[in-house]
Amino acid sequence: MKLTIIFESEEESDGYDGKVHMERKVVKDLHQLAWAFHEATKAVGFDYVKSVAFEKDNGEMVWSEL
């Protein structure tokens, strides 16, 4: 699967106009997807985020960090 994430900022609400575009050409599992979202949050300035997780329907958590 290919993943594309685009963040757009505006002068009025964010203090600057800009766009951050991130693409991953191969995302095979939830761990890779979580890691991509983790990297995306850092790319737009949320550098204090340590990890991202998804909770599966059985309650298992899949984290961006191993």
CHARMM-style PDB file with segment names, atoms N, HN, CA, C and O in Angstrom:
ATOM      1  N   MET     1       0.832  -1.163   0.000  1.00  0.00      PROA
ATOM      2  CA  MET     1       0.000   0.000   0.000  1.00  0.00      PROA
ATOM      3  C   MET     1       0.885   1.237   0.000  1.00  0.00      PROA
ATOM      4  O   MET     1       1.960   1.251   0.601  1.00  0.00      PROA
ATOM      5  N   LYS     2       0.421   2.260  -0.675  1.00  0.00      PROA
ATOM      6  HN  LYS     2      -0.452   2.248  -1.163  1.00  0.00      PROA
ATOM      7  CA  LYS     2       1.113   3.552  -0.689  1.00  0.00      PROA
ATOM      8  C   LYS     2       0.371   4.500   0.248  1.00  0.00      PROA
ATOM      9  O   LYS     2      -0.860   4.537   0.258  1.00  0.00      PROA
ATOM     10  N   LEU     3       1.120   5.258   1.029  1.00  0.00      PROA
ATOM     11  HN  LEU     3       2.120   5.228   1.021  1.00  0.00      PROA
ATOM     12  CA  LEU     3       0.557   6.217   1.975  1.00  0.00      PROA
ATOM     13  C   LEU     3       1.037   7.610   1.622  1.00  0.00      PROA
ATOM     14  O   LEU     3       2.232   7.829   1.421  1.00  0.00      PROA
ATOM     15  N   THR     4       0.105   8.558   1.547  1.00  0.00      PROA
ATOM     16  HN  THR     4      -0.866   8.380   1.710  1.00  0.00      PROA
ATOM     17  CA  THR     4       0.437   9.956   1.320  1.00  0.00      PROA
ATOM     18  C   THR     4      -0.226  10.782   2.408  1.00  0.00      PROA
ATOM     19  O   THR     4      -1.432  10.674   2.625  1.00  0.00      PROA
ATOM     20  N   ILE     5       0.555  11.606   3.092  1.00  0.00      PROA
ATOM     21  HN  ILE     5       1.536  11.694   2.915  1.00  0.00      PROA
ATOM     22  CA  ILE     5       0.053  12.491   4.138  1.00  0.00      PROA
ATOM     23  C   ILE     5       0.425  13.915   3.749  1.00  0.00      PROA
ATOM     24  O   ILE     5       1.580  14.198   3.432  1.00  0.00      PROA
ATOM     25  N   ILE     6      -0.559  14.809   3.775  1.00  0.00      PROA
ATOM     26  HN  ILE     6      -1.497  14.579   4.033  1.00  0.00      PROA
ATOM     27  CA  ILE     6      -0.317  16.219   3.454  1.00  0.00      PROA
ATOM     28  C   ILE     6      -0.865  17.072   4.594  1.00  0.00      PROA
ATOM     29  O   ILE     6      -2.041  16.976   4.947  1.00  0.00      PROA
ATOM     30  N   PHE     7       0.002  17.906   5.164  1.00  0.00      PROA
ATOM     31  HN  PHE     7       0.957  17.984   4.877  1.00  0.00      PROA
ATOM     32  CA  PHE     7      -0.402  18.883   6.162  1.00  0.00      PROA
ATOM     33  C   PHE     7      -0.332  20.257   5.501  1.00  0.00      PROA
ATOM     34  O   PHE     7       0.670  20.595   4.872  1.00  0.00      PROA
ATOM     35  N   GLU     8      -1.383  21.040   5.642  1.00  0.00      PROA
ATOM     36  HN  GLU     8      -2.198  20.766   6.153  1.00  0.00      PROA
ATOM     37  CA  GLU     8      -1.392  22.394   5.105  1.00  0.00      PROA
ATOM     38  C   GLU     8      -1.584  23.378   6.252  1.00  0.00      PROA
ATOM     39  O   GLU     8      -2.452  23.189   7.104  1.00  0.00      PROA
ATOM     40  N   SER     9      -0.779  24.418   6.267  1.00  0.00      PROA
ATOM     41  HN  SER     9      -0.075  24.572   5.574  1.00  0.00      PROA
ATOM     42  CA  SER     9      -0.903  25.449   7.297  1.00  0.00      PROA
ATOM     43  C   SER     9      -1.256  26.776   6.635  1.00  0.00      PROA
ATOM     44  O   SER     9      -0.932  27.028   5.474  1.00  0.00      PROA
ATOM     45  N   GLU    10      -1.931  27.612   7.414  1.00  0.00      PROA
ATOM     46  HN  GLU    10      -2.195  27.408   8.357  1.00  0.00      PROA
ATOM     47  CA  GLU    10      -2.354  28.923   6.919  1.00  0.00      PROA
ATOM     48  C   GLU    10      -1.848  30.015   7.845  1.00  0.00      PROA
ATOM     49  O   GLU    10      -1.735  29.818   9.055  1.00  0.00      PROA
ATOM     50  N   GLU    11      -1.550  31.152   7.273  1.00  0.00      PROA
ATOM     51  HN  GLU    11      -1.642  31.313   6.290  1.00  0.00      PROA
ATOM     52  CA  GLU    11      -1.014  32.290   8.026  1.00  0.00      PROA
ATOM     53  C   GLU    11      -1.901  32.660   9.218  1.00  0.00      PROA
ATOM     54  O   GLU    11      -1.397  32.865  10.321  1.00  0.00      PROA
ATOM     55  N   GLU    12      -3.210  32.746   9.005  1.00  0.00      PROA
ATOM     56  HN  GLU    12      -3.620  32.579   8.109  1.00  0.00      PROA
ATOM     57  CA  GLU    12      -4.124  33.190  10.063  1.00  0.00      PROA
ATOM     58  C   GLU    12      -4.096  32.289  11.288  1.00  0.00      PROA
ATOM     59  O   GLU    12      -4.006  32.771  12.417  1.00  0.00      PROA
ATOM     60  N   SER    13      -4.172  30.983  11.066  1.00  0.00      PROA
ATOM     61  HN  SER    13      -4.245  30.591  10.149  1.00  0.00      PROA
ATOM     62  CA  SER    13      -4.286  30.074  12.210  1.00  0.00      PROA
ATOM     63  C   SER    13      -2.963  29.497  12.690  1.00  0.00      PROA
ATOM     64  O   SER    13      -2.832  29.149  13.863  1.00  0.00      PROA
ATOM     65  N   ASP    14      -1.975  29.389  11.797  1.00  0.00      PROA
ATOM     66  HN  ASP    14      -2.081  29.672  10.843  1.00  0.00      PROA
ATOM     67  CA  ASP    14      -0.725  28.722  12.149  1.00  0.00      PROA
ATOM     68  C   ASP    14       0.489  29.650  12.194  1.00  0.00      PROA
ATOM     69  O   ASP    14       1.548  29.263  12.687  1.00  0.00      PROA
ATOM     70  N   GLY    15       0.340  30.860  11.686  1.00  0.00      PROA
ATOM     71  HN  GLY    15      -0.521  31.174  11.285  1.00  0.00      PROA
ATOM     72  CA  GLY    15       1.443  31.809  11.703  1.00  0.00      PROA
ATOM     73  C   GLY    15       2.308  31.768  10.454  1.00  0.00      PROA
ATOM     74  O   GLY    15       3.223  32.579  10.313  1.00  0.00      PROA
ATOM     75  N   TYR    16       2.038  30.847   9.552  1.00  0.00      PROA
ATOM     76  HN  TYR    16       1.295  30.188   9.666  1.00  0.00      PROA
ATOM     77  CA  TYR    16       2.785  30.771   8.292  1.00  0.00      PROA
ATOM     78  C   TYR    16       1.968  29.978   7.276  1.00  0.00      PROA
ATOM     79  O   TYR    16       1.129  29.155   7.640  1.00  0.00      PROA
ATOM     80  N   ASP    17       2.224  30.238   6.012  1.00  0.00      PROA
ATOM     81  HN  ASP    17       2.906  30.908   5.717  1.00  0.00      PROA
ATOM     82  CA  ASP    17       1.612  29.465   4.936  1.00  0.00      PROA
ATOM     83  C   ASP    17       2.599  28.392   4.509  1.00  0.00      PROA
ATOM     84  O   ASP    17       3.775  28.679   4.284  1.00  0.00      PROA
ATOM     85  N   GLY    18       2.132  27.173   4.397  1.00  0.00      PROA
ATOM     86  HN  GLY    18       1.177  26.940   4.579  1.00  0.00      PROA
ATOM     87  CA  GLY    18       3.031  26.123   3.950  1.00  0.00      PROA
ATOM     88  C   GLY    18       2.343  24.778   3.830  1.00  0.00      PROA
ATOM     89  O   GLY    18       1.174  24.617   4.178  1.00  0.00      PROA
ATOM     90  N   LYS    19       3.099  23.825   3.331  1.00  0.00      PROA
ATOM     91  HN  LYS    19       4.049  23.957   3.049  1.00  0.00      PROA
ATOM     92  CA  LYS    19       2.589  22.489   3.133  1.00  0.00      PROA
ATOM     93  C   LYS    19       3.716  21.491   3.391  1.00  0.00      PROA
ATOM     94  O   LYS    19       4.844  21.684   2.937  1.00  0.00      PROA
ATOM     95  N   VAL    20       3.402  20.430   4.119  1.00  0.00      PROA
ATOM     96  HN  VAL    20       2.485  20.273   4.488  1.00  0.00      PROA
ATOM     97  CA  VAL    20       4.336  19.327   4.317  1.00  0.00      PROA
ATOM     98  C   VAL    20       3.711  18.108   3.664  1.00  0.00      PROA
ATOM     99  O   VAL    20       2.584  17.729   3.982  1.00  0.00      PROA
ATOM    100  N   HSD    21       4.444  17.503   2.755  1.00  0.00      PROA
ATOM    101  HN  HSD    21       5.360  17.811   2.496  1.00  0.00      PROA
ATOM    102  CA  HSD    21       3.967  16.340   2.010  1.00  0.00      PROA
ATOM    103  C   HSD    21       4.893  15.172   2.313  1.00  0.00      PROA
ATOM    104  O   HSD    21       6.107  15.279   2.139  1.00  0.00      PROA
ATOM    105  N   MET    22       4.331  14.067   2.761  1.00  0.00      PROA
ATOM    106  HN  MET    22       3.345  13.980   2.902  1.00  0.00      PROA
ATOM    107  CA  MET    22       5.134  12.884   3.077  1.00  0.00      PROA
ATOM    108  C   MET    22       4.538  11.684   2.359  1.00  0.00      PROA
ATOM    109  O   MET    22       3.319  11.520   2.310  1.00  0.00      PROA
ATOM    110  N   GLU    23       5.397  10.854   1.809  1.00  0.00      PROA
ATOM    111  HN  GLU    23       6.387  10.986   1.850  1.00  0.00      PROA
ATOM    112  CA  GLU    23       4.924   9.687   1.070  1.00  0.00      PROA
ATOM    113  C   GLU    23       5.739   8.456   1.441  1.00  0.00      PROA
ATOM    114  O   GLU    23       6.964   8.517   1.542  1.00  0.00      PROA
ATOM    115  N   ARG    24       5.061   7.362   1.639  1.00  0.00      PROA
ATOM    116  HN  ARG    24       4.066   7.312   1.557  1.00  0.00      PROA
ATOM    117  CA  ARG    24       5.700   6.057   1.822  1.00  0.00      PROA
ATOM    118  C   ARG    24       5.142   5.155   0.751  1.00  0.00      PROA
ATOM    119  O   ARG    24       3.929   4.967   0.664  1.00  0.00      PROA
ATOM    120  N   LYS    25       6.012   4.593  -0.066  1.00  0.00      PROA
ATOM    121  HN  LYS    25       6.998   4.746   0.005  1.00  0.00      PROA
ATOM    122  CA  LYS    25       5.553   3.785  -1.201  1.00  0.00      PROA
ATOM    123  C   LYS    25       5.171   2.372  -0.811  1.00  0.00      PROA
ATOM    124  O   LYS    25       4.366   1.740  -1.496  1.00  0.00      PROA
ATOM    125  N   VAL    26       5.736   1.861   0.282  1.00  0.00      PROA
ATOM    126  HN  VAL    26       6.390   2.375   0.838  1.00  0.00      PROA
ATOM    127  CA  VAL    26       5.423   0.500   0.703  1.00  0.00      PROA
ATOM    128  C   VAL    26       5.096   0.483   2.196  1.00  0.00      PROA
ATOM    129  O   VAL    26       5.975   0.662   3.038  1.00  0.00      PROA
ATOM    130  N   VAL    27       3.826   0.266   2.508  1.00  0.00      PROA
ATOM    131  HN  VAL    27       3.111   0.121   1.824  1.00  0.00      PROA
ATOM    132  CA  VAL    27       3.377   0.100   3.889  1.00  0.00      PROA
ATOM    133  C   VAL    27       2.694  -1.263   3.945  1.00  0.00      PROA
ATOM    134  O   VAL    27       1.611  -1.455   3.392  1.00  0.00      PROA
ATOM    135  N   LYS    28       3.348  -2.203   4.626  1.00  0.00      PROA
ATOM    136  HN  LYS    28       4.227  -2.047   5.075  1.00  0.00      PROA
ATOM    137  CA  LYS    28       2.862  -3.584   4.617  1.00  0.00      PROA
ATOM    138  C   LYS    28       2.094  -3.991   5.868  1.00  0.00      PROA
ATOM    139  O   LYS    28       1.326  -4.952   5.834  1.00  0.00      PROA
ATOM    140  N   ASP    29       2.292  -3.266   6.983  1.00  0.00      PROA
ATOM    141  HN  ASP    29       2.916  -2.485   7.011  1.00  0.00      PROA
ATOM    142  CA  ASP    29       1.630  -3.681   8.218  1.00  0.00      PROA
ATOM    143  C   ASP    29       1.361  -2.474   9.110  1.00  0.00      PROA
ATOM    144  O   ASP    29       1.768  -1.354   8.802  1.00  0.00      PROA
ATOM    145  N   LEU    30       0.667  -2.720  10.223  1.00  0.00      PROA
ATOM    146  HN  LEU    30       0.336  -3.630  10.474  1.00  0.00      PROA
ATOM    147  CA  LEU    30       0.309  -1.630  11.139  1.00  0.00      PROA
ATOM    148  C   LEU    30       1.523  -0.967  11.762  1.00  0.00      PROA
ATOM    149  O   LEU    30       1.511   0.239  12.007  1.00  0.00      PROA
ATOM    150  N   HSD    31       2.574  -1.740  12.022  1.00  0.00      PROA
ATOM    151  HN  HSD    31       2.584  -2.720  11.823  1.00  0.00      PROA
ATOM    152  CA  HSD    31       3.779  -1.153  12.601  1.00  0.00      PROA
ATOM    153  C   HSD    31       4.363  -0.108  11.651  1.00  0.00      PROA
ATOM    154  O   HSD    31       4.722   0.986  12.085  1.00  0.00      PROA
ATOM    155  N   GLN    32       4.460  -0.431  10.373  1.00  0.00      PROA
ATOM    156  HN  GLN    32       4.168  -1.320  10.021  1.00  0.00      PROA
ATOM    157  CA  GLN    32       4.980   0.528   9.390  1.00  0.00      PROA
ATOM    158  C   GLN    32       4.061   1.735   9.261  1.00  0.00      PROA
ATOM    159  O   GLN    32       4.533   2.859   9.090  1.00  0.00      PROA
ATOM    160  N   LEU    33       2.754   1.514   9.340  1.00  0.00      PROA
ATOM    161  HN  LEU    33       2.370   0.601   9.479  1.00  0.00      PROA
ATOM    162  CA  LEU    33       1.805   2.618   9.262  1.00  0.00      PROA
ATOM    163  C   LEU    33       1.948   3.538  10.476  1.00  0.00      PROA
ATOM    164  O   LEU    33       1.959   4.761  10.337  1.00  0.00      PROA
ATOM    165  N   ALA    34       2.057   2.947  11.661  1.00  0.00      PROA
ATOM    166  HN  ALA    34       2.049   1.953  11.775  1.00  0.00      PROA
ATOM    167  CA  ALA    34       2.249   3.741  12.875  1.00  0.00      PROA
ATOM    168  C   ALA    34       3.549   4.533  12.800  1.00  0.00      PROA
ATOM    169  O   ALA    34       3.585   5.700  13.192  1.00  0.00      PROA
ATOM    170  N   TRP    35       4.619   3.911  12.298  1.00  0.00      PROA
ATOM    171  HN  TRP    35       4.589   2.963  11.980  1.00  0.00      PROA
ATOM    172  CA  TRP    35       5.906   4.600  12.175  1.00  0.00      PROA
ATOM    173  C   TRP    35       5.797   5.788  11.215  1.00  0.00      PROA
ATOM    174  O   TRP    35       6.369   6.847  11.474  1.00  0.00      PROA
ATOM    175  N   ALA    36       5.064   5.619  10.109  1.00  0.00      PROA
ATOM    176  HN  ALA    36       4.599   4.759   9.899  1.00  0.00      PROA
ATOM    177  CA  ALA    36       4.891   6.709   9.148  1.00  0.00      PROA
ATOM    178  C   ALA    36       4.147   7.881   9.793  1.00  0.00      PROA
ATOM    179  O   ALA    36       4.529   9.035   9.599  1.00  0.00      PROA
ATOM    180  N   PHE    37       3.092   7.597  10.555  1.00  0.00      PROA
ATOM    181  HN  PHE    37       2.782   6.659  10.712  1.00  0.00      PROA
ATOM    182  CA  PHE    37       2.377   8.673  11.245  1.00  0.00      PROA
ATOM    183  C   PHE    37       3.263   9.330  12.307  1.00  0.00      PROA
ATOM    184  O   PHE    37       3.192  10.541  12.516  1.00  0.00      PROA
ATOM    185  N   HSD    38       4.090   8.535  12.969  1.00  0.00      PROA
ATOM    186  HN  HSD    38       4.148   7.551  12.799  1.00  0.00      PROA
ATOM    187  CA  HSD    38       5.037   9.075  13.952  1.00  0.00      PROA
ATOM    188  C   HSD    38       5.993  10.065  13.277  1.00  0.00      PROA
ATOM    189  O   HSD    38       6.212  11.166  13.783  1.00  0.00      PROA
ATOM    190  N   GLU    39       6.550   9.673  12.152  1.00  0.00      PROA
ATOM    191  HN  GLU    39       6.373   8.778  11.741  1.00  0.00      PROA
ATOM    192  CA  GLU    39       7.460  10.557  11.427  1.00  0.00      PROA
ATOM    193  C   GLU    39       6.739  11.806  10.933  1.00  0.00      PROA
ATOM    194  O   GLU    39       7.310  12.896  10.942  1.00  0.00      PROA
ATOM    195  N   ALA    40       5.494  11.655  10.505  1.00  0.00      PROA
ATOM    196  HN  ALA    40       5.030  10.770  10.498  1.00  0.00      PROA
ATOM    197  CA  ALA    40       4.723  12.801  10.006  1.00  0.00      PROA
ATOM    198  C   ALA    40       4.478  13.818  11.115  1.00  0.00      PROA
ATOM    199  O   ALA    40       4.566  15.023  10.880  1.00  0.00      PROA
ATOM    200  N   THR    41       4.174  13.349  12.313  1.00  0.00      PROA
ATOM    201  HN  THR    41       4.103  12.370  12.505  1.00  0.00      PROA
ATOM    202  CA  THR    41       3.947  14.290  13.413  1.00  0.00      PROA
ATOM    203  C   THR    41       5.219  15.079  13.725  1.00  0.00      PROA
ATOM    204  O   THR    41       5.153  16.270  14.030  1.00  0.00      PROA
ATOM    205  N   LYS    42       6.354  14.429  13.649  1.00  0.00      PROA
ATOM    206  HN  LYS    42       6.407  13.461  13.400  1.00  0.00      PROA
ATOM    207  CA  LYS    42       7.627  15.129  13.875  1.00  0.00      PROA
ATOM    208  C   LYS    42       7.908  16.134  12.760  1.00  0.00      PROA
ATOM    209  O   LYS    42       8.429  17.220  13.017  1.00  0.00      PROA
ATOM    210  N   ALA    43       7.569  15.777  11.534  1.00  0.00      PROA
ATOM    211  HN  ALA    43       7.146  14.895  11.325  1.00  0.00      PROA
ATOM    212  CA  ALA    43       7.831  16.650  10.384  1.00  0.00      PROA
ATOM    213  C   ALA    43       7.090  17.973  10.473  1.00  0.00      PROA
ATOM    214  O   ALA    43       7.547  18.979   9.929  1.00  0.00      PROA
ATOM    215  N   VAL    44       5.948  17.982  11.156  1.00  0.00      PROA
ATOM    216  HN  VAL    44       5.577  17.166  11.597  1.00  0.00      PROA
ATOM    217  CA  VAL    44       5.183  19.228  11.260  1.00  0.00      PROA
ATOM    218  C   VAL    44       5.362  19.922  12.608  1.00  0.00      PROA
ATOM    219  O   VAL    44       4.626  20.852  12.938  1.00  0.00      PROA
ATOM    220  N   GLY    45       6.344  19.464  13.382  1.00  0.00      PROA
ATOM    221  HN  GLY    45       6.942  18.709  13.113  1.00  0.00      PROA
ATOM    222  CA  GLY    45       6.709  20.209  14.570  1.00  0.00      PROA
ATOM    223  C   GLY    45       6.312  19.616  15.906  1.00  0.00      PROA
ATOM    224  O   GLY    45       6.622  20.197  16.946  1.00  0.00      PROA
ATOM    225  N   PHE    46       5.637  18.483  15.912  1.00  0.00      PROA
ATOM    226  HN  PHE    46       5.385  18.011  15.068  1.00  0.00      PROA
ATOM    227  CA  PHE    46       5.288  17.846  17.177  1.00  0.00      PROA
ATOM    228  C   PHE    46       6.453  16.950  17.613  1.00  0.00      PROA
ATOM    229  O   PHE    46       6.314  15.731  17.710  1.00  0.00      PROA
ATOM    230  N   ASP    47       7.598  17.580  17.873  1.00  0.00      PROA
ATOM    231  HN  ASP    47       7.711  18.570  17.795  1.00  0.00      PROA
ATOM    232  CA  ASP    47       8.817  16.822  18.149  1.00  0.00      PROA
ATOM    233  C   ASP    47       8.829  16.156  19.521  1.00  0.00      PROA
ATOM    234  O   ASP    47       9.747  15.395  19.826  1.00  0.00      PROA
ATOM    235  N   TYR    48       7.839  16.426  20.341  1.00  0.00      PROA
ATOM    236  HN  TYR    48       7.093  17.044  20.093  1.00  0.00      PROA
ATOM    237  CA  TYR    48       7.742  15.803  21.662  1.00  0.00      PROA
ATOM    238  C   TYR    48       6.994  14.462  21.622  1.00  0.00      PROA
ATOM    239  O   TYR    48       6.923  13.772  22.639  1.00  0.00      PROA
ATOM    240  N   VAL    49       6.441  14.087  20.476  1.00  0.00      PROA
ATOM    241  HN  VAL    49       6.498  14.647  19.650  1.00  0.00      PROA
ATOM    242  CA  VAL    49       5.727  12.806  20.355  1.00  0.00      PROA
ATOM    243  C   VAL    49       6.750  11.679  20.351  1.00  0.00      PROA
ATOM    244  O   VAL    49       7.654  11.650  19.516  1.00  0.00      PROA
ATOM    245  N   LYS    50       6.598  10.752  21.293  1.00  0.00      PROA
ATOM    246  HN  LYS    50       5.864  10.776  21.971  1.00  0.00      PROA
ATOM    247  CA  LYS    50       7.549   9.642  21.411  1.00  0.00      PROA
ATOM    248  C   LYS    50       7.128   8.427  20.599  1.00  0.00      PROA
ATOM    249  O   LYS    50       7.985   7.705  20.088  1.00  0.00      PROA
ATOM    250  N   SER    51       5.839   8.188  20.469  1.00  0.00      PROA
ATOM    251  HN  SER    51       5.143   8.774  20.884  1.00  0.00      PROA
ATOM    252  CA  SER    51       5.361   7.054  19.685  1.00  0.00      PROA
ATOM    253  C   SER    51       3.884   7.226  19.363  1.00  0.00      PROA
ATOM    254  O   SER    51       3.188   8.042  19.968  1.00  0.00      PROA
ATOM    255  N   VAL    52       3.427   6.446  18.406  1.00  0.00      PROA
ATOM    256  HN  VAL    52       3.993   5.784  17.915  1.00  0.00      PROA
ATOM    257  CA  VAL    52       2.042   6.441  17.958  1.00  0.00      PROA
ATOM    258  C   VAL    52       1.576   4.996  18.010  1.00  0.00      PROA
ATOM    259  O   VAL    52       2.356   4.081  17.744  1.00  0.00      PROA
ATOM    260  N   ALA    53       0.300   4.781  18.354  1.00  0.00      PROA
ATOM    261  HN  ALA    53      -0.333   5.524  18.571  1.00  0.00      PROA
ATOM    262  CA  ALA    53      -0.200   3.406  18.451  1.00  0.00      PROA
ATOM    263  C   ALA    53      -1.576   3.271  17.819  1.00  0.00      PROA
ATOM    264  O   ALA    53      -2.342   4.231  17.733  1.00  0.00      PROA
ATOM    265  N   PHE    54      -1.866   2.056  17.381  1.00  0.00      PROA
ATOM    266  HN  PHE    54      -1.243   1.277  17.451  1.00  0.00      PROA
ATOM    267  CA  PHE    54      -3.193   1.671  16.937  1.00  0.00      PROA
ATOM    268  C   PHE    54      -3.669   0.554  17.845  1.00  0.00      PROA
ATOM    269  O   PHE    54      -2.899  -0.340  18.195  1.00  0.00      PROA
ATOM    270  N   GLU    55      -4.947   0.605  18.231  1.00  0.00      PROA
ATOM    271  HN  GLU    55      -5.572   1.332  17.947  1.00  0.00      PROA
ATOM    272  CA  GLU    55      -5.510  -0.485  19.021  1.00  0.00      PROA
ATOM    273  C   GLU    55      -6.343  -1.366  18.096  1.00  0.00      PROA
ATOM    274  O   GLU    55      -7.263  -0.892  17.430  1.00  0.00      PROA
ATOM    275  N   LYS    56      -6.010  -2.651  18.066  1.00  0.00      PROA
ATOM    276  HN  LYS    56      -5.262  -3.037  18.607  1.00  0.00      PROA
ATOM    277  CA  LYS    56      -6.740  -3.600  17.242  1.00  0.00      PROA
ATOM    278  C   LYS    56      -8.032  -4.005  17.950  1.00  0.00      PROA
ATOM    279  O   LYS    56      -8.187  -3.765  19.147  1.00  0.00      PROA
ATOM    280  N   ASP    57      -8.947  -4.611  17.219  1.00  0.00      PROA
ATOM    281  HN  ASP    57      -8.821  -4.805  16.246  1.00  0.00      PROA
ATOM    282  CA  ASP    57     -10.241  -4.967  17.803  1.00  0.00      PROA
ATOM    283  C   ASP    57     -10.146  -6.004  18.920  1.00  0.00      PROA
ATOM    284  O   ASP    57     -11.096  -6.174  19.684  1.00  0.00      PROA
ATOM    285  N   ASN    58      -9.012  -6.698  19.026  1.00  0.00      PROA
ATOM    286  HN  ASN    58      -8.240  -6.559  18.406  1.00  0.00      PROA
ATOM    287  CA  ASN    58      -8.813  -7.652  20.120  1.00  0.00      PROA
ATOM    288  C   ASN    58      -8.130  -7.007  21.332  1.00  0.00      PROA
ATOM    289  O   ASN    58      -7.807  -7.693  22.302  1.00  0.00      PROA
ATOM    290  N   GLY    59      -7.910  -5.683  21.274  1.00  0.00      PROA
ATOM    291  HN  GLY    59      -8.172  -5.126  20.486  1.00  0.00      PROA
ATOM    292  CA  GLY    59      -7.290  -4.965  22.375  1.00  0.00      PROA
ATOM    293  C   GLY    59      -5.774  -4.859  22.284  1.00  0.00      PROA
ATOM    294  O   GLY    59      -5.167  -4.114  23.053  1.00  0.00      PROA
ATOM    295  N   GLU    60      -5.156  -5.578  21.371  1.00  0.00      PROA
ATOM    296  HN  GLU    60      -5.649  -6.183  20.746  1.00  0.00      PROA
ATOM    297  CA  GLU    60      -3.697  -5.525  21.190  1.00  0.00      PROA
ATOM    298  C   GLU    60      -3.298  -4.157  20.644  1.00  0.00      PROA
ATOM    299  O   GLU    60      -3.964  -3.611  19.765  1.00  0.00      PROA
ATOM    300  N   MET    61      -2.208  -3.611  21.172  1.00  0.00      PROA
ATOM    301  HN  MET    61      -1.666  -4.054  21.886  1.00  0.00      PROA
ATOM    302  CA  MET    61      -1.691  -2.324  20.708  1.00  0.00      PROA
ATOM    303  C   MET    61      -0.508  -2.569  19.781  1.00  0.00      PROA
ATOM    304  O   MET    61       0.363  -3.391  20.065  1.00  0.00      PROA
ATOM    305  N   VAL    62      -0.493  -1.839  18.661  1.00  0.00      PROA
ATOM    306  HN  VAL    62      -1.200  -1.171  18.430  1.00  0.00      PROA
ATOM    307  CA  VAL    62       0.630  -1.884  17.718  1.00  0.00      PROA
ATOM    308  C   VAL    62       1.251  -0.503  17.727  1.00  0.00      PROA
ATOM    309  O   VAL    62       0.610   0.479  17.352  1.00  0.00      PROA
ATOM    310  N   TRP    63       2.513  -0.429  18.159  1.00  0.00      PROA
ATOM    311  HN  TRP    63       3.034  -1.226  18.463  1.00  0.00      PROA
ATOM    312  CA  TRP    63       3.214   0.839  18.358  1.00  0.00      PROA
ATOM    313  C   TRP    63       4.169   1.150  17.218  1.00  0.00      PROA
ATOM    314  O   TRP    63       4.629   0.260  16.504  1.00  0.00      PROA
ATOM    315  N   SER    64       4.457   2.443  17.067  1.00  0.00      PROA
ATOM    316  HN  SER    64       4.084   3.166  17.648  1.00  0.00      PROA
ATOM    317  CA  SER    64       5.436   2.867  16.078  1.00  0.00      PROA
ATOM    318  C   SER    64       6.850   2.490  16.491  1.00  0.00      PROA
ATOM    319  O   SER    64       7.725   2.343  15.638  1.00  0.00      PROA
ATOM    320  N   GLU    65       7.080   2.333  17.774  1.00  0.00      PROA
ATOM    321  HN  GLU    65       6.368   2.452  18.467  1.00  0.00      PROA
ATOM    322  CA  GLU    65       8.382   1.905  18.298  1.00  0.00      PROA
ATOM    323  C   GLU    65       8.289   0.436  18.658  1.00  0.00      PROA
ATOM    324  O   GLU    65       7.243  -0.026  19.114  1.00  0.00      PROA
ATOM    325  N   LEU    66       9.351  -0.289  18.461  1.00  0.00      PROA
ATOM    326  HN  LEU    66      10.201   0.087  18.091  1.00  0.00      PROA
ATOM    327  CA  LEU    66       9.346  -1.710  18.851  1.00  0.00      PROA
ATOM    328  C   LEU    66       9.576  -1.879  20.319  1.00  0.00      PROA
ATOM    329  OT1 LEU    66       9.601  -3.006  20.814  1.00  0.00      PROA
TER     330      LEU     66
END
